[in-house]
Amino acid sequence: MVTNGSSVTKNGGDIDESLYSRQLYVLGHEAMRKMAYSDVLVSGMNGLGVEVAKNIILGGVKSVTIHDDQVCSISDLSSQFYLTEADIGKNRAEACVNRLAELNNYVPVSAYSEKLNPEFLKKFKVIVLTESSLKEQKAISDFTHANNIALIIASAKGLFGQIFCDFGQNFTVTDTNGLEPVSVMIAGITSEEDGVVTCLDESRHDLQDGDTVIFSEVQGMTELNNTTRKVKVLGSYTFSIGDTRGYSPYVRGGIATQVKIPVAFNFKSFRESRKKPECLISDFAKMERPQQLHVAFQVLHKFIKKNDRYPYSWNKHDADEFVELARKFISKHNLEMDVDVDLISKFSFLAKGNVGPVTCFLGGFVAQEVIKACSGKFSPLSQYYYFDALECLPAEGVNEKDVQPIDGRYEGQIAVFGRKFQEKLANLRYFIVGSGAIGCEYLKNFAMMGIACGSEGKLYVTDMDIIEKSNLNRQFLFRPHDVGSMKSEVAAKAVKGMNPQINIIPHQNRVCPETEKVYSDEFYENLDGVLNALDNVEARIYMDRRCVYYRKPLIDAGTLGTAGNVQVVIPFMTEAYSSSQDPAEKSIPICTLKNFPNAIEHTLQWARDEFEGLYKQDAENAKQYLTDPKFFEKPGKTMDMMESIKRVLIDEKPRSFEDCVAWARHHFEQNFVNQIKQLLFNFPPDQSTSSGAPFWSGPKRCPHPLKFDVNNQTHLDYIVATANLRAYLYSLPQTRDRSKVAEIVKQIHVPEFVPRSGVKIAVTDAEAQNDGSQLDRDRLNQIQRELPSPTNLAEIKINPIDFEKDDDENFHMDFIVATSNLRAENYDIAPADRHKSKLIAGRIIPAIATTTAVVAGLACLELIKLAQGHQKLDFYKNGFVNLAQPFTGFSEPVPVQKQKYYENEFSLWDRFEVEGEMTLKEFLDYFKNKHKLEITMLSQGVCMLYSFFMAAAKREERLNMNLVEVVKKVSKKKIEPHVKALVFEICCNDESGEDVEVPYVRYTLPPNSTQ
């Protein structure tokens, strides 16, 4: 069966950016185009095979052929999410091909069930084997290595995984890490045998030994310009570049930009590499395991060949035989190692098993290697990778009687953990926050694992977003016909199709204080845990606080391109998510944005600020004036705000589209001509600082004004976008007719600008922040008199514009790209295309399906550990991955910090539990008598209820009041009926009068106290 479509491209070869937008920011156009010419074969439609196929179909290769010669059994349903009970007895590839084909209309998917042969194999660029005998692996690998076809062999056995890659001889990688090339501004270059380049003080170069850089804009030592040099790192701000003695003396300026040099990789054949495997360490706490697991996977082939079956699950007799085979294998091949009896025995115990999160993790990893083989982007795996998640097992092991086959859909998982644990999973109650990319993977894993499929089990998922076309590239539960529907509802329906037993309840709520009547005490108290699938820190922190308060475990996962992480938060054992945060992004100085940009990021931010000011902030101020009768009674007005209202409603109000074009043309002159002329008038190109150094040096690039040319595409782009946005703002007709706009522009007279003396231009950030926008009462009154009454402006319809980056018809990105590139031209900064501009100005988080699958798999493995009830911290793993390198690393979660008052130890998970009803005085006395603590301050949220420095009369009044009444009086709000307890923060002194840190107080409300 073959789908419609032929590749990831449309319209004669252009990549469908509306579908692949997030992935393009990870891979780039060139890598995507290479993928569009790559045919891939995935052999073995078990859980791992379908996971690989899913991810590469979403990734956008030319075509995918899935192969299998086995029929579906009920045990396949443990992890093969595109097979159902109705498919039992059918060929696995033929049974799931239609469902795979639905993932991407641009990628043809076909099924093949015959025996693989060289004639058939030769048409593929990449071949993936997920379920094959050693004999077949050897035969196919011999063929692929000889014919320069990339081969990946992967296997998931219980809690163990194996990956092998052979991309042939001289496989070229154009970009090993996918990072933006480093670019640094130069402060000095020495003239010597090994010339030293010094960067500006604030510019760490982040280069590595052996990197290549190209020079530009160097003044004095001009011979370096447009030449490349290899660097040797000397320090954070210095590197050497070889002999510079024959060059002219360095004067000033210059930029050194990293050049991505293609790297060739040479792979050993499968036969050769098996003897002395080169292994990527998956977990540095398990350094010795790759060697042992390399033996175990090979011995498994021997065991199956000898016994015509897998080892029985948790069977000691088979494990003993397996260990003995391992000893013989080591002896035969003269390996310098001893058998790790415990590890090899567990491999035998689990080899027959099938665990969904393991196949999810490995499937994402393997699919990324397929993408590398197709595109030449990122460093490939060299050459083996072994993984295990033995920490998921119960500490006491599993009884063989508990794993006997029961001919059910969870048989593969029961073979690992037993029936009793499967019943526990079935009755778990979990809350998944978000049903986007990671959320879809969570839901699929839950369905395969049987979580919330029992009579007591419940799975709640909430997401307030609707499905957009760009989601389809990685949020695999959605289809084109779902665009516009609610994510949580569609996702719930999709996983119900995968496993009808799952008890899933979709919500469309944001998690925030306003929805706490829905996600109340009763809701959280009945949960076993929470999984975050969120894309913003604010919501993550909120959910973290909820989980700490209700003492529920939280698993948080996130991705950024090929990088991802998983953090597990366990009550009383670990720190919370909020206990540590990434450093804030470095902001661009105001003076740099306003007057001295030196990078495209600066001009894009300036363009975004222009958009927000012209089309949103000013318009919102004007609309508020028109609609709020008490506008002038409210505080917080600045002179800039009042001036903007007058501009929008009176001074610059257009009456026609022609007026909008004229305004756009004058705005072009103001931004890209007049302001630059004024800047150069204040600071001429030959200006010197007080120390005699050139003013225009270092990060300050000397600009030049532009000359408007209606035939210049970027100039006209700016006019068209600006005029149309302004027309929309005032509810006027718009037009895309560029020739019409050009004719209007030609008729507009623009007066010559003459720079003025006395104009102050900020040179430092402090000067830039002092913008003179503070309120001038007299001027405010004057503007108020000049503004007509809102009733006299009723005909004006103002439409403030919210920036939307993904709609190519709304002129938003047209404005950003043109504005940024015109300003870049002012300062001789290299322009950015629309793709890069959207990434930076739209603050887009790059995303790809492979990383999503990897982190979701790791997160669900942590959930298994939580369900096992492990009480030792070293069983749990925070995970870190970067599939581009590739790299996986794991660390033990950070233990929660402990504090003390007197001899009482506590952490963020602890609190005082107090039952109402009490007066404030009784509450204070309770702490003094029971805990020997004198409360000096008591607060609830932002409300100060009591303090030692409070006026005596106020203190006395409150002391005899019921504590709930105090809260109502101070907050001036009623307590909502769903609130069962209040949180109080207290500051205390001990018996010696010293201030001590203590936990917060949970004050349980008496019945009817909220009325």
N, C-alpha and C positions, 0 to 999 in steps of 0.2 A: 504494500500500500504506500502511495506517495502523496504527500500533501501538495497543495498549490503553492506557488512561489518558488524562487530559485536560490535565494541567498539573503544576507542581511541588508541587501541594497534595494533601492527602488529608484524610479525616475532616471533610468539609464546609468546607474552606478553610484548615485549619492546615498550615503548611509542615512537611514531613517532616524534622524536625531531626536524626534519626539518619542521614539521607543527606546533608543539606546543612550539617551542623554547622560545618565549617571555613569554608565559603563565607559562611555567615551572619555570621561574625565580621568578614568583609571588607565585605559589602554591607549587612547589616542586614535586618530583617524587611520594612520598607516597600519597599525597593528590590526585594527578592525577590518581593513580592506584585505589584508593577508588572510585573515580568518575566513573571509567571504569566499576564498578560493580553495578552502581546505575541506576535503571529504574525510569523515571520521567513522571508524567502525568500533562499536562497543559490543564485545562478545560476552554473554552471560547476563541474563536479565533477572538476577537475584536482586536483593535490596541494594547492594553496592552498585551493581550495573545500572539500575534505573536511576540511582542518585547521580551517577556520572553523566548519563545521557541527558537527564533533566537539565543539569547545569550548563552543559555545552550547547544544548539547543537554545536555552535562554541567552547564552553568550553570543550566538550568531555565527556559527560556522556555515560552510556552504551546504553541507548535507550530513545527515547522521543515519547510518545503517545499524540497526540493532540485530544481534544474532543470538540464537539459542536453539539447542536441539533437545531441551528438556521440557516436560509438561509441568504445569502449575500444580503444586500440592498445597494443602491448607497451611502448612508450616511456613510457606513463602510469605504469608500475610503478616508475619512478624515485622517485616521491614520493607516489603515490596508494595509501595503505596498505590501503584497503578494496577494491581491485581485485586480481584474480589472473589468471593466464594463462587460466583457464577462462572469464573474462569478456570476453576479446578478441572484438570484433565486436558486443558488446551495448551498448545505451545506457548511458552511464556512471552516470547518476542511478539508473536502474532496477537496475543491477547492484550498487550499494553501499547501497541504501536499507535493506535488512534488517539489514545489519551496523551501520549508524548507529543504527537503531531500538533495537538491543540495549543501547545505552549508557545509556538512562534510560527506565524504564517509565512515568514521569510525563509524558514529552514525546512526543506523536504526531509521527511523521516520515512524510512522503509524497513521492513522486517525480512530477515533471511534465516531459514531454518535448515539449510543443507550443510554438509560438512565443509569446513573451510579449506580452500585450496589456493595454491599460488596465483592462479589466473584471476581468481576473485579478489585476493588480497592486494594485488599490485596497484589497484586504482586508488588506494587510500593513502592519505598523508600521515595519518595517525591511527594506530590500532591499540585498543585497550582490551586486555583479557582480565576478567574478574572471577571466572570460575572455570579453570582448565587444569588438565593433568600436567605433570611435569614433562611427559613426553610431548604433549602438544605445545607447551611453552618453549621447549628446546627447538622444535621443528619450526615454529613460527618465528622465533627470535633469530634463527639462522637466516631465514628468508628476509626478514625486515632489515637486519644489520647489513646484509649484502646489497640490498636494494635501496638503502638510505630512506627507509620508512621508519618513523618514530614509533617505538613500542613502549607501552606502559603495562606492567603486570601488577595487579592489585588483588588483595585478598583480605576478607574480614572473617575472623574465626572467634566467635564469642566476644571476649573483651580484648582481643589481640588484632592487630592490623599490620599489613605488609604492603609496601609500594616499591616497585622497581622501575627505573626509567633508562631507556637507551634511545637517544636521538641521533645516533650515528656518528660518523667522523666529521670533524670540522663543522659542527653545528654553530651557526653565527647568531649571537644575541646582540641586538642593536642598542639595548638599554637594560642594564642589569638590575636597576632598582626602581625605575619609574619616577624618581624624584626630579623636581625642576632643577635644571642646571644652576649651580651656584654662581652668583655674580657679585663681585665686590668692587668697591671704589678704592682707588689707590692713593696713598698719601706720599709714597716715595719709592724710588728704585735706585739701588746703588750700582755703581759702575765698577765691577770687579769680576774675578774669575768665576765666582758663583754668585751672581747678582741676587740681592735680597729685595723682595717686594714687601713693603709695609702697607697695611690697609689702614683706612681711617679708624680712629679710636673706637667708634661704635659699631664697626663692621667686622665681626668674627668671620673668617673666611670659610670655615667648615669643609675645607678640602682635605684630601688624604694623599699620602705619598703615592706617586705614580699617576695622579690625575693629570689631565691635559687642560690647559687654559688657552684662550685666544685673547689678544689684547686689542683695545680700541680706545680712541680719544686721548691717547698719551701725548702730552705736549713736551717738546724737547727731545726725548728719546723716541722720536717718531718711527725709527726703524722697527720697533716692536709692533707697531699697529698692523693688524691683520695677519700676525704670525702666531703660531702655536708653540707652546713650551710645556714640557713635563715639569711638575712641581715636586719639591721636597719640603715637607712641612717642618717649619722651625718653631712655630708657636701658634697661639690662637689668632694672632694678627700678622704673622710673617710667614713667608715661604720663599725658597730660592728657586731660580729658573735657569741656572747655567751661566755661561760666559756673556757678559754685557759690556766688556771693555772696549769693543770697537764701535760702540754707539755714541751718539751725541749725548751730552749731559741731560739728565732728567730735569724738567722744569716744574711741571705740575699736572694734576688730573690723571685721567685714565681709568679704564674699567678692565678687569680680568674676569672672563666668563668661562666657566667649565664647558668643555667639549665632550660630548658623549662619544666614546670610541668603541666601535664594535669589538666584541670579544668572542673568540672561537673556543668551543668546548668539544673535547674528544671523549666519546663514551666507549667503554669496553663492551664487548658483546655479553649476552646473558651467560653463556657458558664460561667465559673467562672471568666475569665478575663474581660468579658464585664461589669461586675458589678463594678469592681474597676480596670480600665485599668492602666497598667504601660506603660507610653509613653516616647519615645525618642523625645526630643525637636529638631525640624527640624530647627528652626530659633529663636535665643534667643531674637530677637526683638518682638516675638509673643508668649510669654510664656503662655498666657491664652488660646490660640487657640486650642491646642489638646483636652482639655475637651469639648469645644464647638463643635468641628468637630466630636468627638466621638459620641455625641448626634445626630448631623446632619445626619451622615451616617446611624444611626439606625432609625431615623425618616423617612428617605427616603424610607426604606423598608415598613414602615407603610403607608406612602402616596401612594406608588405604589399598595400595597395590597388593600387600601381603594378605590382608583380611577381607578385602572387597567391601569395606565399610569404614566409617569414622570410629574413633574410640567412643565407647559409651560414656555418657555424661556422668561425671563424678564417680567413675568406676575405678577402684584401686587396682584391680587386676590389669586392666588395659593401660592404666598409668604406669604401672611397673614395667610392662612390656615396652611402652613408649620410651621410658627412661633408658632401658637397656638398648633399644635401637639407637638412641642418641649417643650412648657411650661407644657403640660400635662405629657409628658414623664419624665421631671425633677421632677415634683410633685409626680408622681407615684413611682419613684425610690428613693425619698427623697435625691436628690442630692443637695449639698450645693453650688448652683450657680444660677445665673440669666441668662436669655436668652440674648445673644448679638444679638439684633434684626437686626442690619445692616449686621452682618456676616451671620446669619442664612438666612436672606432674599436673600443675594447674592448666598448662596449655592442653594437655590430654583431656582433662576434666571438661574444658570449655569448648574444644574445637568444633563440636557438633552444634554449638549454640549460635544464635543470631540476635544481636542487640541493635535496635534501630539507631540510637545515638552514635554508635561506633561507625555504622555504615554512612550515616549523615556526615560525620566528621571526615572520614576517609574519602567519601564521594566528592566533597567540596575540594579537598586537597588534590585528588587525582584530576578533577576537571580543570583546575588551574594549571596543572602540568600539561594537559591537552592544549589549553589556550597558549601556553608558552611554545609548545611544539609547532603550533599553527602560525603564530605571530612573530616569533623571535623576540618577544618582549618579556623581560624579567629573567632572573637566573634560574635555570632548571635544577631539579633535584639530581645530585650526583652521589650515588645512584640508587642506594637503598634507604628506606625509611621504615622503622619499626616502632609500633605504638602499643601500649597496653594501658588498661584502666582497671587494674586489679583491686584498687582501693574501693571499687563499687561492690565487691563481694562482702557478705557478712563476715564479721571478725571470726566467727566460729566455723565458717565453712558451710557447706550444704550437704544434707543427707541424700544419698543416692535414691532412696525411695521417693523423695519429694520431687524428683526430676523425671520420673518415668513418663514416657510419651502418653498424651491423652487425646491425640488427634484433634487438636484445636488450633486456632489462629495464633495463639501466643506460645506455641510449642517451642519455637527457637529461643525465646526469652526464658521460658521455664527451664530449658536445658541448662541455663546458666545460673539462675537464681532460685528455682523451685516454685512449686504451686503456691505455697503460703505467701511468699513475697508477691506473687502475681495478684493474689487477692488483696493484698495491702495496696498495691498500685491502683487497682480497680476502684478502691473506695477513697482515694485521695480527693481532697477538695482544694483546688488551686485557682488563682486569679492571674490571668495574663493581661498585662497592661500594654496594649498596642497590637494591632494585627497587620502591620506592614511587613517588611522583608523578614526580619527576625521572627516576628509574631507568626507569620505563615509557617516557618520552619518549626517553631515550637509546637504549633497545633498539629502539624503532620506527625511529629515525633510522639506527641501524646496519644494520637489515634493508633499509631503502630504499637506503642508500648502498652496500650490498654489502660492508661491513666484516666480516671473518672468514668470508667465503663461499668462500674458495679452499682448495686442498688443504693449505696450511700455516697457514691462519687459525684462530684460536680466540678465543672470547669466553666469559669466565668471569663469572658474576654470582652474588653471594651476598647473602642476606637471611634473617635468622632469624625474621622476623615472619610471622604468619598474616594473612590478609585479613579485614578487618572491614567492616561495611556502610558506615561513614563514609568508607572509602577509595574507594568506587565513584564518588564525585563528582569525583575528579580523577585517580585511578590507572586510566586508561582501558583497560588490558589486562584488567581483572577484571570479572566479571559476578556478579549475585546468587547464582548457584549455586556460585560459587567461595568464598563466605564460609566461613572456617574452614580453607581450604587454605593451603599455603605459598606465599608471594608469588613467590619465585624460580622455583618449578616451573611455576606457572600462567603467569607472564610469559614464560618460555622457550617454553612450548608455543604461546602466542599469537603470538609473533614468528616462530616456525617456520611458522605458518599464513600469515603475511605474506610470508615468503621462505623456502621450504624449503631453500635452499642454505646458510643460516647455521649455522655450527658453534658452537652455544651449549651451555655446560655449567653447569647451575644448582647452587649450593651453598646450604646453610642454616646457615652458620657466622657467628659474630660475629668481626669482625677485632679481635684482641687478642693479647697475649703467649701466651695459652693455646692459640691455634690456629696458632702459628708452625711446628708440625710439618707442618701442611697447606700453609700459605703460606710455604714454605721458600725457601732460596737458589735452588734449581732452579726453583721456581715463578716468582719475581720476575725471575730472570735471563733467562727466556724471554719476558718481556712486552715490548711496545712502549710501554705506558703504562697509566695508571690514571685512571678517572673516579670521583669521589666523588658519590654521591647520598644523602648522609647528613643526619640531622636533629639531630645533636648535635655540639658542639665537641670533646668528648673523643675520639670516634672519628675526627674529621677530623684532629686533631693526631697521633693515632697513625699514620694512613695517610700523613700528610705526612712523619713521621719515617722510615717504611718506604721511601718514594719517594726521600728524600734519601740514605738509606743505600745503596739499590740503584741510585741515579742514574737514576731513571725519571721521565719527565714526568708531572705530575699536573694534572688539570683539576678544579676544585672549583666547584660551583654551589649556590646556596641561594635561597630565597624567603621573604618575610614579607608575606603579603597581596598587594598589587599591586606590591610592591617586590621586586627580585631582583638578584643579582650573579653574576658569573663571574670566577674568577681562574685564570690559567694559570701553572703552576710549571714552569720549564724548567731541566734540569741545567746548572750552571756559568754560566747566564745571568741568572736571576732570583733574588730572595729566595724563601724557602720560605713556605708558608701560615702556619707558626708564627712567622715573623719579626715579624709584627705582628698584634695582636689588638684586637678591640673592647674599650673600657673595660668593666669589670664593672658590672653593674646596681647602682644605688644601693640599698642595703639600708635597711629601715625600722628606726630606732632602737628598742632594746628597751623603753625607758621609754615610747615612743609606743605600741607594741603593748600593753604591760601596763596602762597607766593613762591615756594621753592621746591616743587616736586622733582624727583630724580628717578622715579620708577613708574612703570605702568600701573602698579597697584595704587600709587598716589593719585593718578589722574582718574582712575576708575572710581575711587572713593569720592573724589571731588565731583564727578559726574553723578554719582548716586546721591550725594548731598544736594546737588542742584535739583535733581528730580524731586526729592522729598520736600525741599523748600518751595519750589515753584508750583508744584501740582498737588501737594498734600497739606503741608503745614500752613502756608498762607491761605489756601482755600478753606481749610478747616476753621481758621480764625475768622474768616469772612462769613462762613456759614453759621458759625456760632453767634456772631453779631446779628445776623438776619433772623435767627430763630429763638434766641434767648432774651426775653424781655428784661432780665436782670443782669445783662452782660456787664454793665459798668459798675455794678455793685460788688462784683467778685474780684478778689485780689489776684496778684500774679501777672499783671500786665507789664510788658516792657515797651519801650518806644519802638523797637523793631516790629513788634506785634501790631501796634496801632498804625504804624506807617504802612505795613503790608495790607491791612484791611482797607485803608484809603486807596492804595494802588489797585487792589483787586476790584473794588466796587466802583471807583470813580476814575482815577487818573489813567488807568491802562485797560479799562473795560472795552473789549472789542464788540463791534456790531455785526461783523461779517467775517467769513473765512479770510477775505483779503486783509482785514485788520490783523488777523492772527499771523498771516505771512509777514506782514510789515513788522509786527512785534518781534517775530523770530529773527528777521534780518537785522534789526537794531540790536537784539540781544546777542547775536553773533558778533557784531562789531564791538559791543561792550566787553564781552568775555575774552575774545581772542585777538583783539586789536587794541582797544583803548586801555584796558587794564595793563596790558604788557607795555604799551608806550609809557604809561605813567610810571610803571615799575622801573623801566630803563631810564626815565627822566630822574627819578630819585636815586637810582644806583646805576650809573653808566657802565658799559662793558669794561672800562679801564679803572673802575672805582677800586680804591684800596681801603683796608680797615685801618684802625688807629695804630696797629702794629706794623703797618706797611705791607701786609700780605694782600694778595688780590682778593677782593670781595667775592667775585664770581669764581670760586674754586671749591675743591672738596665736594660736599654734597649739593652745593648751589650751582645749578646749571644756568648759564646765561641764556635767557629766552629771546625770541624775536617775534614781532607781530605778524599775523597772517594777512594776506590780501584776498578778499572774497572773490571767488571765481564761480559763477553759476555752472560752469562746465566741469568743475571738480566734483566728483561723485560724493566725497565725504561732506563737502560744503553743502551740497543740495540735500544729502541725507539729513543733515542737521535741521535745515529749514523745514523739510517735509515733516519730520517727526515732531519738532517743536510746535509747528503751526497746528498740526492735527491734535496733539495733546491739549493745546490751549483751546482749540475749538470744542473738544470734548468737555473740557472744564466748564465752559460757558453754555453747553447744550446747543452749540452751533453745528451746521452741516460740516462734514469732513470730506476729504478727497485724497485718493492715492495717485491721482494723475500728476506725475512728476513734471511733465511738459507744461501743464497749466500753472503749477507752482512756479516753475522757472520763468514763465512769462510775467507773472505777477511781480516776482523779485526784480526783474529787470526795470520795472517802472518806479522802484522805490529809491528815493534820494536819501543818501546817508551822509550827514555833514562830516567834514574832516575834524578829527579830534586834536585838540591842543592841550598837552600836559599842563597841569597847574602847579604852581609853587605852594608850599605849605601843607601838602597832602601827606599825612603820616602813614607809613606802611610798616607793619609789624615785622621785625626781624627775629625776635625770640618768641618762644611760646607764651611767656608771661605777658608780653605786649599784645599778642594775638588774642589772649583770653580777655583782655580789658578792651572790649569792643564798643564801649560807649553806649550800650543799649539800655542803660538803666532809665528808670522812669523820670521824666521831666514833667512836673505837674502842669506848668503853664502850656507846654506844647501839647500835652494830653488834652487839656481843655479846648485848645484851639482845634485839634483834630476832631474832637467830639462835636464841636460846633459846625465843622465843615462836612461831617458825615450826615447825609440825609437820614431821616427816620426809616427803620426797616420797612414800615408800611409803604413808604414811597419807593422802595426798591423791590417790590413784590414780583416784578417781571423778571428779575435776575434769578436764574437757576444755576447754582454752583454745585459741581460734582467733584469733590475731593477724590484724588486717584491713589489707590493703594498699589504699590509696585508689584507687578506680577511678571516674573521672568519667563514663564513657560508658554505664554500665549504669543505666538509670532505675529499675530495680526493686530496687536494693541498699541504698537509704536513704542512700548516701554524700553525694550532692549535696543531698538533703533536709535532712540535718544541717547541711551547710555553709551553705546559703541561710538556714535558720531562725536558726542561731547568729549569723551575720554580721549579719542584719537586726535581730535583737533587740539586739545590741550597738550597732548604728547608731542604733536608737531611743533607747538610753540616752543617746547623745551628740548627738541631733538631727542625725544625718547622713542624707542621702537614701538610702533602701534601693536595692538592686540586684535586678533580676529574675534568674530562674534562668539565663537565657542569658548575661548579663554576669557573673554569679557563676562560672559554669563556665569562662568564658574566663580570668578572673583567678586564681581558686583552682586551677583545673586546669592553669594555665600552658600554655594551648593556643596553638600557633603558627597564626595565621590562614592559610588557603591557598585558592588558586583555580586552576583548570586553565589559565587564560590565561597567567598569569605563568610557570607551570611550562613551558609550551610555548616561551615567549620565551627563557628562560634556557637551556633544553636546546638550542634552535637555535643560540644564540650559542656555547655550549660545543662543539658539534660542528663549528662553523666553525673554532674554535681547533684542534681535532683535525686538521682538514684541513691547517692550516698546519704542525703538527708532522709530519704524514706527508710534507709537501713537503720537510721538512728545512731550513726557513728558519733561517739563522744570525744574522740581524739582529733585534735586539730590537724595532725599530719596526714589524715585520710583525705582531706579536702585540698583542692588545687585551684588557685587563681590562674587563669590561662592567658597567654599572650602569643599572638601569631602574626607573622608577616609572610604571606604566601609568595610575595615577589622575591624574597631572598633565597630559598624559603627558610622560615624559622618558626619553631614552636618552642615555647618555654613555659615552665610552670613554677609556681612558688606557693609555699604554704601561706594561707591567709594571715594577715597581721593580727596577733592577739589583741583583744580589747585592753585598753589601758585601765589600770586600777588606781583608785584614790582611797584615802582614809580619813575618817573623822573619829577621834578617839581610837578604838581598836576595831572599828567597823569598816570593812573594806567594801567598796562599791565601784560600779562602772556605769557607763551610759545606759545600760540595760536595767539598772536598778532604780527604785523609787520608793518613796514613802506611800503606803496605802492608808488612807484615812476615810472612814465612813461618816457621812453627815447624819444628823443635822447638828451644826454647831454655830454658836456665835463666834465673832472674830476673837473675843477674849478667850473663849473656851479653846479655840484653835491654837492660840499662842500658848496658853497654859498647858495644853496637851503636849506640845513639843518640849516645853520646859521641864515638865514632870516626867514624861516617858523617855525622851531622848536626850535630856540635859542640854538642850539647844535653845538659845534665846534668839527668836526671830527679830531681825532688825529691819528687814524689808520683805514685803509680800506683794507679788504682782501676778496678774493673770493676763497673758498676752501683752499688750502695750499699756495695760491699765495698772497703775500703782494703787494697790488697795490699802497698804499700810506701810509707814516708815517711821523710824525714830525721829526724823527731822520734820515730820508733818506737824502742822499747827496743832497745838494741844486740844483746842475745841473740836477740830475735825476728827482727831484721834479718838477723843472720848465719845463723840457721837457714833462712830463706827464700831467701837469695841463691843457695845451691847446689841448691835444689829446681827441678825442672821447672816452668815457668810454669803449665802446666795443672794440675799438682798443687797449686800455691799457690792457684789459683782454687778448686779443690775443697775445700781445707782451710779457707780463710777463709769461703767461702759456705756450707759444710756441705751442699752439694748436688752431685749428679752432673751432668755435662754431657750433655744429651740427645743421642741419636745423630744427630738431624737437624741439629744445630748444626755448621756447617762453619767458623765463624770467631767470634772473640770481639772485642768492642769494648772498648778500654782508653782511659780518659781520663788524660792526663798533664799535670803541671805541671813546667815546665822553667826552668832558668837558662841564659843564654847564656854565652859565654866570659868576659864581664866580670862575671859573677855577678848580672846583672839578670834579674828575672823576665820571661818573654816568653810571649805567647799563641801556641799552636801547634795544629795540627789534632789530631784524635783518631787512634787507631791501630786498624787492622783487622788482627788477628792470625789468619792462616789456620792452622787446626789441622792437625797431621800426621794421617795415617790411623790409625784405631783409638785415637785419644787420648781419645775420649769413653767408652770402656769402663771 
